[in-house]
Amino acid sequence: MYHKYKNVERVKPSGLELQDHLVGVQRVTKVTKGGRAFGFSAIVVVGDGNGVVGQGLGKSKDVASAIAKAIEDAKKNLVRIPIIKQTLPHEQKGKFGGAKVFLKPASHGTGVIAGGAVRAVLDSVGVHDVLSKSQGSSNPHNVVKATFDALLQLRSASMIAKERGISLEKVFKG
């Protein structure tokens, strides 16, 4: 799922205290010759509030098992996101399908200025001060994936120094 991003650090769920946020539950209908068959799909974001986050989708005939499947799926897709002083290292745009998300770091005390699906992801990551704007599609599946696209493109100063093979001081002073 995260193969197109360079610096993605995958995380194992063991030993982490993960909290889950339910982003949305949809009732889906399949029409057959015997009538309508109802099912549910749930999208869930899990995170430890300290830079580790994952998202998952679960489908089932009842809501509770759809959510349980989504949580299990999210735990298999955990990644580490760079966070500096409870905000993001730099501003970033993310896109998935018709959804676009813009994330901008904010000063201490600003809070999370974000809509439903973006807020769930940012709360799970552990970002406390951020400005965001969601544009285009409001489909929660695509908004969550667009937010992940933006978060996975973030790079901290130490990551950039390591990539370039130079000291952290030289990154800032040139």
N, C-alpha and C positions, 0 to 999 in steps of 0.2 A: 504494500500500500504506500510506503514512504520511499520507494526506490528512486524517485526522480530528484530527491533532495540530497545534497552532498553531506552535510554535517549532522545527520540525524543520529542521535544516540538512543538506541532502543533500551528499554528498562524492563526488568523482570518484576512481576507483581509481588513476589515473596518478600516479606519483611516490611512492606509499605502499608501505611494506614490510609486506605483509599476511601474517599467519599464520593457518592454518585449523585449526579444531577439529572433528573428526567427532563429532557428537552421537549419531547412531544410524543403523543400516542395517536396513531391514526387508525380508524376503523376502515378496513378494506373489504370489498364485497366481490365475490366471484359468482356470477350467475350461471347456473347449470340448468339442465332440463328438469331437475327435481326441485328447483327453487333457488333461493339465494343462500350462499355459504359465507358467513361472516368470519373475518379474521382480524387480527390486530398487529400493527407494526409499531415498535417503540424505538426511539433514538435516545441514547444515554451517553453522558460524558462523565468519566471518572477521573479523579485527580487527588494528589496528596496535599495540595495547597502550597507546594514548595517547588514548583517547576516541572512536575511529572504529570502528564495528562494523556488520556486516550479516549477514543469515541467508538461506539458500537451500535449495531442495528440488530434487533431481535424481532422475529415474526412467530406468531402462534395463534391458536384458536381462542385463547383467553389472555387478558391483559397482564396478569401477574407473571405468567410464564414468558410472555414476550419481553417484559422488563428484565426478568432474570437472565434470559438469553442475551439481551443487549448488554447487560453488565458483564457477563462472561466474555463477550466479544470485545468489549472495550478494554478489559484487562489484558487481552492478547495484543493490543495495539498501543501499548504505553510508550511514550517518548519523553525526552527531557527538553525543556524549553529554557533558554537563558533569561534570567530575571535579575535586574540590578536595582537594589533599593525599593523593592515591591512595585516596580514598573518595568517597562520594556526598555531595551538598550537603544532602540531607534524606531522611527516610524516605518510602517510597512503596509503594503497593499496585498490583498489576497483575492483570488478569484477561483470559483468553481461553478461550472455551468453558467447559469444566468445571474448568480449571486456574486456581488463584489463587497469586500469588507476593507475598510481603512482603519488601521490602529495607530494611535499616536501616544507616546509617553506623556505623562502629566506630572506636575509637581506634587509633593507630599500633601495629603489632605484633600485632594480633588475627588477621590472615589472612583468607582467604575461607572463611567458614562457610556452605557451600551444597552442595546435592546435585548430581548429574550434569549435567543439562541447564542448570540455573541457573549452575553453576560454569563450564561451557564459555563461556557468554555473558559472565559477569563477568571471566573471565581474558582473553578477547578484547578487552574494552573497556579493560582495564588497571587495574581496581579491585583493590587489594591488601588492603584492610581493610573487611570488610562482614559483616553478619549477615543471613541470609535464612531464610525458611520457605516451603516449597512446600506448598500445601494442595489438596485436591480431586483432580482427575485427575493421574495420573503420566505420561500420554501425552507423550513428549518433544516432539512437534510443538506441542502446546498449551502446554506449560511454557515452551518457548523463546519463543513468541509472547506469553505472559503476562509473561515477563521483559522483553521488548522494550516491552510496553505500559507497564510500570512505569518503565523507563529513559527512554522518550520523554516521559513526563510530568514528569521532573525539570527544575527550573529553577534556575540559579545566581543569586546576588544581583545580578550585573551585568545578567543578562537581565531581572530584575524591575525594576531601576532604569530600563533602556531602555524597557520597556513602559509604565511609569508616567510617564516623562519627567522623572524627578528624579535627583538625584545619588546615588551609591553610599553616601555617608555618611548621607544622609537616610533611606535604606532601613533602616539599622540603628538610627538614633537617633530616627526619627519626626518 
